[in-house]
Amino acid sequence: MAEDTPRHVRVATSGAVMTITLDRPDARNAYSDEMVVQLVAALDAAASDRDVRCVILTGAGKGFHAGGDVKAMKARSGMFAGDPAELRERYIDGIQSVPRRLATFRKPVVCALHGAAIGAGLDLACMCDLRVAARTAKLGSTFVKVGLVPGDGGAFFLARTVGFPRALELMLRGRVIGAEEALQIGLVHEVVDDDALLDRARELAEELAALPPAALQMTKRAAYDSWNGEVHRALELAATYQGIAQNDEEHRRRLEG
């Protein structure tokens, strides 16, 4: 990365857990072209590091992720520049590289949500495996409020998380909800006091990191690949993964222990 390129993602590793922090607090951690590239690179680094078994994704400052940069939208600059054909290519090659990378990321990802998780910020949270929210967090799929659609694939990810009817209602109304309602509809898994957020995310990450990695990663892959698919393919995949897992050394050690 060039010396003058802004750093919009920070990475820190402690034990078997890597924490990836979106670090653009002056813009409420809204996406920039640099953030997209750096986030994908951080996930690549976590994937290739055999000592990393779980990832925490969070944001710096007062909020998790505000989605698209409103200033760039108004200026039609960066990822918002160009005619319809050019914009389509910018989305495919740019912001959509994040969901594509997470779709093939084998290790579990815990999302620690505080402040605002809006638009593409909420979509990013839904791409993660487990979501812990601070009690004061606000979440919303608000694209329609500014005349946009979920260009990063959020319609798919939100529906996968809370079910189609609820996702449709949230997207069509552009409604922002609090952490407790998010918990009630299954959008987040836990709600904790704001000052306990990162500690709880780390507890979950360390719990996952302590499990047999091969079995954990194949269970994750089986769950996602089987979702909304046909039962025969799901059963075949389960049998294949189980054949691998039962011959894994970690499985033998766990049985003997």
C-alpha positions in Angstrom: 0.0 0.0 0.0 1.3 3.4 -1.0 2.5 5.7 1.9 -0.1 8.3 1.0 -3.0 5.8 0.9 -5.3 6.4 3.9 -5.6 3.6 6.4 -9.3 2.8 6.9 -9.0 -0.7 8.4 -7.0 -1.7 11.4 -6.0 -5.3 12.3 -4.9 -6.7 15.7 -4.4 -10.3 16.6 -4.5 -11.7 20.2 -4.1 -15.4 20.5 -6.3 -17.2 18.0 -8.6 -14.1 17.5 -8.0 -11.4 14.9 -10.0 -8.2 15.4 -10.7 -6.2 12.2 -11.7 -2.6 13.0 -13.3 -0.2 10.4 -11.3 2.9 11.1 -12.9 6.0 9.5 -14.6 7.5 12.5 -14.8 11.0 11.0 -17.2 9.6 8.4 -18.9 7.2 10.8 -16.9 4.4 9.2 -18.8 4.8 5.9 -17.3 2.9 3.0 -14.5 4.3 1.0 -12.7 2.7 -1.9 -9.7 2.2 0.3 -11.8 0.6 3.1 -13.2 -2.0 0.6 -9.7 -3.0 -0.6 -8.3 -3.0 2.9 -11.2 -5.0 4.4 -10.8 -7.7 1.8 -7.0 -7.8 2.4 -7.6 -8.1 6.1 -9.9 -11.1 5.6 -7.4 -12.6 3.2 -4.7 -12.3 5.9 -7.0 -13.9 8.5 -7.8 -16.7 6.1 -4.2 -17.5 5.4 -3.0 -17.3 9.0 -3.3 -20.8 10.5 -3.1 -19.5 14.0 -6.2 -17.3 13.6 -9.3 -19.3 14.3 -11.9 -16.6 14.6 -12.4 -13.0 13.6 -14.1 -10.1 15.3 -15.4 -7.3 13.0 -16.1 -3.9 14.6 -15.9 -0.2 14.1 -13.9 2.7 15.6 -15.4 5.7 17.2 -19.1 6.2 18.0 -20.6 3.7 15.4 -20.1 0.5 13.6 -20.7 1.4 10.0 -22.8 4.1 8.4 -22.9 2.4 4.9 -22.3 4.6 1.9 -20.5 7.9 2.2 -23.2 10.6 1.7 -20.6 13.2 0.7 -19.4 11.0 -2.1 -23.0 10.3 -3.1 -23.7 14.0 -3.5 -20.4 14.6 -5.4 -21.0 11.5 -7.5 -17.3 10.6 -6.8 -15.5 7.3 -6.0 -17.8 4.3 -6.0 -20.7 6.6 -6.9 -19.2 8.0 -10.1 -20.2 7.2 -13.7 -23.1 6.3 -16.0 -25.3 3.3 -15.3 -22.9 0.8 -17.0 -19.9 2.2 -15.3 -21.6 2.2 -11.9 -22.6 -1.4 -12.4 -19.0 -2.3 -13.0 -17.8 -0.3 -10.0 -20.2 -2.1 -7.7 -19.3 -5.6 -9.0 -15.5 -4.9 -8.8 -15.7 -2.7 -5.7 -18.1 -3.0 -2.8 -19.4 -6.4 -3.9 -15.9 -7.8 -3.4 -16.7 -7.7 0.4 -19.7 -10.1 0.3 -17.9 -12.3 -2.2 -14.9 -12.6 0.1 -17.1 -13.3 3.2 -19.1 -15.9 1.3 -16.0 -18.0 1.0 -14.4 -17.1 4.4 -14.3 -20.4 6.3 -13.6 -19.2 9.8 -16.3 -17.8 12.0 -16.8 -14.0 12.1 -18.3 -12.3 15.2 -19.7 -8.8 14.6 -19.6 -6.3 17.4 -22.2 -3.6 16.7 -22.4 -0.2 18.4 -23.9 3.1 17.4 -25.2 3.1 13.9 -25.3 0.1 11.5 -27.1 1.6 8.6 -27.6 0.7 5.0 -24.5 -1.2 3.8 -23.3 -1.2 7.4 -26.3 -3.4 8.4 -25.7 -5.5 5.3 -22.1 -6.1 6.4 -23.2 -7.1 9.8 -25.6 -9.6 8.2 -22.7 -11.1 6.3 -21.1 -12.1 9.6 -22.0 -15.3 11.4 -22.8 -14.0 14.9 -23.9 -10.5 15.9 -23.6 -8.9 19.3 -25.1 -5.4 19.7 -24.6 -2.7 22.2 -27.8 -1.7 24.0 -27.8 1.8 22.3 -27.1 0.4 18.7 -29.4 1.5 15.9 -29.9 -0.7 12.8 -31.6 0.0 9.5 -31.8 -0.9 5.9 -32.4 2.7 4.8 -31.6 2.7 1.1 -35.1 3.7 0.0 -34.9 6.8 2.1 -32.2 8.2 -0.2 -33.6 6.7 -3.4 -31.2 3.8 -3.6 -31.4 0.0 -3.5 -29.1 -2.4 -1.5 -26.4 -2.5 -4.1 -24.1 -4.7 -2.0 -26.5 -7.6 -2.0 -28.2 -6.6 1.3 -31.7 -7.8 0.1 -30.3 -11.3 0.1 -28.3 -11.1 3.3 -31.0 -9.4 5.4 -33.6 -11.9 4.2 -31.3 -14.8 5.1 -30.9 -13.3 8.6 -34.4 -12.5 9.6 -36.6 -14.2 7.0 -38.2 -12.7 3.9 -41.4 -11.1 5.3 -39.5 -9.2 8.0 -36.6 -8.2 5.7 -39.1 -6.9 3.1 -40.8 -4.7 5.7 -37.6 -3.3 7.0 -36.3 -2.6 3.5 -39.5 -1.1 2.1 -40.1 1.2 5.0 -36.4 2.0 5.6 -37.1 1.8 9.3 -34.3 2.2 11.9 -34.7 -0.1 14.9 -33.1 -0.4 18.3 -31.0 -3.2 19.7 -33.9 -4.8 21.6 -36.2 -5.0 18.6 -33.3 -6.4 16.6 -32.9 -9.1 19.2 -36.6 -9.9 19.1 -36.6 -10.5 15.3 -33.3 -12.4 15.3 -31.3 -9.7 13.6 -28.7 -9.9 16.4 -28.0 -12.8 18.7 -27.2 -10.9 21.9 -27.6 -7.4 23.4 -25.2 -6.2 26.0 -24.3 -2.9 27.8 -22.2 -0.7 25.6 -19.1 -0.9 27.8 -19.3 -4.7 27.7 -19.6 -5.1 23.9 -16.0 -5.9 22.9 -15.4 -8.1 26.0 -18.5 -10.2 25.1 -17.5 -10.4 21.4 -14.1 -11.6 22.5 -15.6 -14.2 24.8 -17.7 -15.6 21.9 -14.7 -15.5 19.6 -12.5 -17.3 22.0 -15.2 -19.9 22.6 -15.4 -20.6 18.9 -11.6 -20.5 18.5 -11.3 -23.3 21.2 -13.4 -25.7 19.1 -11.9 -28.1 16.6 -11.3 -25.9 13.6 -12.0 -28.3 10.8 -15.3 -29.4 12.2 -16.3 -25.8 13.0 -15.4 -24.5 9.5 -17.2 -27.4 7.7 -20.3 -26.9 9.9 -20.3 -23.2 8.9 -19.9 -24.1 5.3 -22.6 -26.8 5.4 -25.1 -24.4 7.1 -24.6 -21.7 4.4 -24.5 -24.0 1.5 -27.6 -25.9 2.6 -29.7 -22.7 3.4 -32.6 -22.4 1.0 -31.4 -25.3 -1.0 -32.8 -28.7 -1.7 -32.6 -31.4 0.9 -30.8 -34.0 -1.2 -27.8 -31.7 -1.8 -27.7 -30.7 1.9 -27.6 -34.4 2.9 -24.9 -35.2 0.4 -22.8 -32.3 1.6 -23.4 -33.3 5.3 -22.2 -36.9 4.6 -19.1 -35.6 2.7 -18.1 -33.2 5.5 -18.8 -35.8 8.2 -16.5 -38.3 6.4 -13.7 -35.7 6.6 -14.4 -34.7 10.2 -14.5 -38.2 11.5 -11.0 -38.8 10.1 -9.6 -35.6 11.6 -7.0 -35.9 14.3 -8.8 -33.3 16.4 -11.9 -35.4 16.5 -9.9 -38.4 17.8 -8.3 -36.3 20.5 -11.7 -34.9 21.6 -13.1 -38.4 21.9 -10.2 -39.6 24.0 -10.2 -36.6 26.2 
